[in-house]
Amino acid sequence: MAYSVSSIPEIRFGEGSFDGLAAAAQSFGGVSTACLVIDSFLSRSGLADKVKAELSNVGIATRIYSDFAGEPKIAHVRAAAEVATGTEMVIGIGGGSALDIAKIAACAAASGKDPMHYALAANPLPKDPLKKIMVPTTAGTGSETSATNIFAGPQGKKLWIWGAETKADLVILDPALTKTLPASLTAWCGLDAFVHAFEAATNRNTHPGAQFYAHRALGLIAGSLEKAVREPENIEARGAVLLGSCLAGIAIDNCGTAIAHNISHALAALAPVHHGLATALGFELTLPWLVEADTTELDAAARACGLQDASALPGFVSVLMDRCGIVRALPPAFALFAADELALEMRAPENQPMRRSTVRDVTDADIDRFAARVIALVKGA
């Protein structure tokens, strides 16, 4: 079997590694001004001012963009690109939204083009983007190592900008930064990372190069997520989940995702919902159907989780979700929508790559059945 493995940024892992951010930025040379894209709550906590002071100490002025919350929208990406214009580096600190915004801004600021110019690969990305350092503070998206960047376009639909030009030049993984993440977010993000690894290891695009990272990610997350949720100060567990998320990001960068992400992206087109929660709900509901494919890749993914074969996966995942406190409920806003509306979004053109990559053929009847089961999870229904 022939395959290639995409480039992987330099990764620095370890408790306290974040303390080396300023020195790392200085080491690139020629950086006099940096744009810091940081989650708003982290900025309010004083972290933005701390980073700004440390960068100033090494001769780098800082512009800060933090005026965003939730999943990124085109307005956020445009605003960040405007702040980044005229700088030499973009530093992203936060969850996947902050990192995706930062990576897109580094490209748009370098070219002077509107981010929509690059949406869905409409045009080639600039070959000389600004330098990028990514620092995840959640363990879920794997955006720090991915070439895919997601945001809501002008019509509210999820769009993608992808390409090697958006990748980080340096990734800093400091598990200490994830310790303040609430239990629910730790669980939702961790399940998202688990599904990333699982889908990359088992979908139609999978190959041994990606499975190397995906299987390791599955083992790390399966073995440590519950402890990270229940013992937030446990730096070893936090580190295992953070590293697992990063490795899962490498895996999906090579092979993409599948049906669970088709569902979660479709849900997000209807109403606000945490991506990790939506993905976990879609994954649990479709997993029994999926493992009926009975492939060697599914069995290998199960063994990476410490299981005998794929038949044990649905029960294992449900127990893991129970023990991590995952409530199987969508936000009340979804009560406004019927199953056929979710099914329509699952069939939308932008969600077809995930449908096609699923190891089983996803028929229209499958979509209708899955949509009905998912929409029935509305809180209070």
C-alpha positions in Angstrom: 0.0 0.0 0.0 1.4 3.4 -1.0 0.7 6.4 1.2 2.4 9.6 2.4 2.4 11.2 5.8 2.0 15.0 5.9 4.5 17.2 7.6 4.4 17.5 11.4 5.4 20.8 13.2 8.1 20.9 15.8 6.4 19.9 19.1 7.6 20.8 22.6 5.9 18.9 25.3 6.1 19.1 29.1 4.9 20.9 32.2 6.4 24.3 32.2 7.1 24.3 28.5 4.9 27.4 28.1 7.5 29.4 30.0 9.7 29.2 27.0 7.3 30.9 24.6 9.1 34.3 24.4 12.5 32.7 23.8 10.9 30.5 21.2 9.4 33.4 19.4 12.7 35.3 19.5 14.6 32.3 18.1 12.8 32.6 14.7 14.7 35.8 14.1 13.4 38.9 12.4 10.3 39.1 14.6 9.7 42.6 15.9 5.9 42.5 16.3 3.6 39.5 17.0 -0.2 39.1 16.9 -1.5 37.2 19.9 -4.8 35.4 19.2 -6.1 34.3 22.6 -9.4 33.1 24.0 -11.3 36.0 25.7 -11.5 34.3 29.1 -7.8 33.6 29.0 -7.2 37.2 28.1 -9.3 38.4 31.0 -7.4 36.1 33.3 -4.3 38.1 32.8 -2.5 35.6 30.6 -2.5 37.9 27.6 -0.8 40.7 29.6 1.7 38.1 30.9 2.6 37.0 27.4 2.8 40.5 26.2 5.3 41.5 28.9 7.4 38.4 28.3 7.6 39.1 24.6 8.4 42.7 25.3 11.4 41.6 27.4 12.9 39.9 24.3 12.1 42.9 22.0 8.9 41.8 20.5 5.9 44.1 20.5 2.4 42.5 20.8 -0.9 43.2 19.3 -3.8 41.2 20.9 -7.0 39.9 19.4 -9.4 38.2 21.8 -12.8 39.5 20.8 -14.4 36.1 20.1 -16.2 33.3 21.9 -17.5 30.0 20.8 -16.8 28.5 17.4 -15.0 30.9 15.0 -17.0 33.0 12.5 -15.9 34.8 9.4 -16.1 38.1 11.3 -13.6 36.8 13.9 -11.2 35.6 11.3 -11.3 38.8 9.4 -10.8 40.9 12.5 -7.8 38.7 13.5 -6.3 39.0 10.1 -6.6 42.8 10.3 -4.8 42.8 13.7 -2.1 40.5 12.3 -1.4 42.6 9.2 2.0 44.2 9.5 3.3 41.7 12.1 5.8 38.9 11.4 4.3 36.2 13.7 0.9 35.0 15.0 0.7 33.2 18.3 -2.5 31.3 19.0 -3.3 30.4 22.6 -6.6 28.6 23.6 -8.9 26.0 22.3 -9.4 25.0 18.7 -11.3 28.2 17.8 -8.4 30.4 18.9 -5.9 28.2 17.0 -8.0 28.0 13.8 -8.5 31.8 13.8 -4.8 32.3 14.4 -3.7 30.0 11.6 -6.1 31.5 9.0 -5.1 35.0 10.1 -1.4 34.2 9.5 -2.2 33.4 5.9 -4.7 36.2 5.2 -2.5 38.8 6.8 0.5 37.8 4.7 -1.5 37.9 1.4 -3.9 40.7 2.1 -6.7 38.6 0.8 -10.0 38.1 2.5 -10.2 34.7 4.3 -13.2 33.8 2.1 -10.8 33.8 -0.9 -9.4 30.5 0.5 -12.6 28.9 1.7 -13.1 25.3 0.5 -9.8 25.5 -1.5 -11.2 28.1 -3.9 -7.7 29.6 -4.3 -4.2 28.6 -3.4 -2.9 29.7 0.0 0.0 32.1 0.2 3.4 30.4 0.1 4.9 32.8 2.7 2.4 33.0 5.6 3.4 34.6 8.9 5.3 32.4 11.3 3.0 30.6 13.7 3.3 29.3 17.2 0.3 27.3 18.5 -0.4 26.7 22.2 -3.5 24.6 22.9 -5.2 25.0 26.3 -7.8 22.3 25.7 -7.2 18.7 24.7 -9.6 18.0 21.9 -9.4 19.5 18.5 -5.7 18.8 17.6 -5.8 22.0 15.6 -2.2 22.7 16.6 -0.9 20.0 14.2 -3.7 20.1 11.6 -3.8 21.7 8.2 -7.6 22.0 8.4 -9.2 25.2 9.8 -13.0 25.5 10.4 -15.1 28.6 10.7 -18.7 29.7 10.0 -19.1 31.6 6.7 -21.4 34.5 6.0 -24.5 32.3 5.9 -23.6 30.5 9.1 -22.5 27.3 7.4 -19.3 25.6 8.4 -16.5 26.2 5.9 -12.9 24.9 5.7 -9.6 26.4 4.8 -7.0 23.7 4.5 -3.4 23.5 3.3 0.1 23.0 4.6 0.6 26.7 4.7 -1.8 27.0 7.6 0.2 24.6 9.8 2.1 25.8 12.9 5.8 26.3 12.8 6.0 25.3 16.5 3.6 23.7 18.9 3.9 24.0 22.7 2.1 21.4 24.7 2.0 22.3 28.4 -0.4 20.1 30.4 -0.5 22.7 33.2 -2.5 25.0 30.9 -5.3 22.5 30.8 -5.8 22.1 34.6 -8.4 24.8 35.0 -10.6 23.3 32.3 -14.0 22.3 33.9 -14.8 18.6 34.1 -17.5 18.8 31.4 -15.2 20.5 28.9 -12.4 18.1 29.7 -14.8 15.3 28.9 -16.3 16.8 25.8 -12.9 17.8 24.4 -11.4 14.4 25.3 -14.1 12.5 23.5 -13.7 14.7 20.5 -10.0 13.7 20.4 -10.8 10.1 20.9 -13.2 10.2 17.9 -10.6 12.0 15.8 -8.2 9.1 16.4 -10.8 6.4 16.0 -12.2 7.8 12.7 -8.7 8.4 11.2 -7.7 4.9 12.1 -10.8 3.2 10.6 -12.2 5.2 7.8 -11.7 4.6 4.0 -8.7 6.9 3.9 -6.8 5.3 6.7 -3.2 4.0 6.2 -0.5 2.7 8.5 1.3 6.0 8.6 -1.7 7.7 10.2 -2.6 4.7 12.3 0.8 4.9 14.1 -0.4 8.2 15.6 -4.1 7.3 15.9 -3.5 4.1 17.8 -1.2 5.8 20.3 -3.7 8.5 20.7 -6.5 6.0 21.4 -4.4 4.3 24.1 -3.5 7.6 25.8 -7.0 9.0 25.9 -8.8 5.7 26.7 -6.4 5.2 29.6 -6.4 8.7 31.1 -9.5 10.7 30.2 -11.6 9.6 33.1 -8.7 10.4 35.5 -8.3 13.8 33.9 -12.0 14.5 34.4 -12.1 13.3 38.0 -8.7 14.6 39.1 -8.1 17.9 37.4 -4.8 18.5 39.1 -3.4 15.2 37.9 -0.7 16.5 35.6 0.2 13.0 34.3 -3.4 12.4 33.2 -3.8 15.8 31.8 -0.5 15.4 29.8 -1.6 12.0 28.4 -4.9 13.4 27.1 -3.2 16.5 25.7 -0.6 14.5 23.9 -3.3 12.1 22.7 -5.2 15.0 21.3 -2.2 16.3 19.5 -1.4 12.9 18.0 -5.1 12.5 17.0 -4.7 15.8 15.2 -1.8 14.4 13.2 -3.9 11.4 12.3 -6.9 13.4 11.0 -4.5 15.7 9.2 -3.7 12.6 7.1 -7.0 10.7 6.9 -9.8 13.0 8.0 -12.9 12.0 9.9 -16.2 10.2 9.2 -19.9 9.9 10.2 -19.7 11.2 13.8 -18.2 14.5 12.5 -20.7 14.6 9.7 -23.4 14.7 12.4 -21.6 17.2 14.7 -20.9 19.6 11.8 -24.6 19.3 10.7 -25.8 20.0 14.3 -23.6 23.1 14.5 -25.3 24.5 11.3 -28.6 24.4 13.1 -27.8 25.8 16.6 -24.9 26.4 19.0 -23.6 23.3 20.6 -20.1 22.3 21.8 -18.4 20.4 19.1 -17.0 17.8 21.4 -20.4 17.0 22.9 -22.1 16.9 19.5 -19.3 14.6 18.2 -19.6 12.3 21.2 -23.3 12.0 20.9 -23.1 11.2 17.2 -20.3 8.7 17.7 -22.1 6.7 20.4 -25.3 6.5 18.3 -23.6 5.4 15.1 -20.8 3.1 16.6 -22.9 -0.1 16.8 -23.8 0.3 13.2 -20.3 1.2 12.2 -18.6 -1.9 13.8 -20.8 -4.1 11.8 -18.4 -3.4 9.0 -16.1 -5.9 10.7 -12.8 -4.7 9.3 -9.3 -5.4 10.5 -8.8 -1.7 11.1 -11.8 -1.6 13.5 -10.3 -4.5 15.4 -6.9 -2.8 15.5 -8.5 0.3 16.9 -10.2 -1.7 19.6 -6.9 -3.4 20.6 -5.3 0.1 20.8 -8.0 0.8 23.5 -7.1 -2.5 25.3 -10.1 -4.4 24.0 -10.1 -7.8 22.3 -12.0 -6.8 19.1 -14.3 -4.2 17.7 -17.5 -5.9 19.1 -16.5 -4.6 22.5 -16.2 -1.0 21.3 -19.8 0.2 21.7 -20.0 -0.9 25.3 -16.6 0.5 26.1 -17.4 3.9 24.7 -20.7 4.1 26.5 -19.1 3.2 29.8 -16.3 5.7 29.2 -18.9 8.4 28.5 -20.8 7.5 31.7 -17.7 7.6 33.8 -16.7 11.0 32.4 -20.2 12.4 33.2 -21.3 12.9 29.6 -25.0 13.8 29.6 -26.7 12.6 26.5 -28.6 15.8 25.7 -28.6 18.5 23.1 -29.2 22.1 24.2 -32.8 23.3 24.3 -32.4 25.4 21.1 -32.5 22.2 19.1 -36.2 21.7 20.1 -36.9 24.2 17.3 -35.7 21.7 14.7 -37.0 18.5 13.2 -35.1 15.4 12.2 -35.5 16.2 8.5 -33.7 19.5 9.0 -30.8 17.8 10.6 -30.8 15.2 7.8 -30.7 18.0 5.2 -27.6 19.4 6.8 -26.0 16.0 7.0 -26.5 15.8 3.2 -25.1 19.3 2.6 -22.2 19.5 0.2 -19.7 20.6 2.8 -20.4 17.5 4.9 -20.1 15.0 2.1 -16.4 14.3 2.5 -17.1 12.9 6.0 -20.0 10.8 4.7 -17.9 9.4 1.9 -14.9 8.5 4.1 -17.0 6.4 6.5 -16.0 2.8 6.2 -19.7 1.8 5.6 -21.8 3.3 2.8 -24.0 5.9 4.4 -27.3 5.7 2.6 -30.0 8.3 2.7 -32.0 6.0 4.9 -29.1 5.8 7.3 -29.0 9.6 7.5 -32.7 9.8 8.2 -32.4 7.2 11.0 -29.4 8.8 12.6 -30.9 12.3 12.4 -34.0 11.1 14.1 -32.1 9.5 16.9 -29.8 12.5 17.4 -32.5 15.1 17.4 -34.5 13.1 19.9 -31.7 13.9 22.4 -32.9 17.5 22.9 -32.6 18.4 26.6 -36.0 18.2 28.3 -37.7 16.4 25.4 
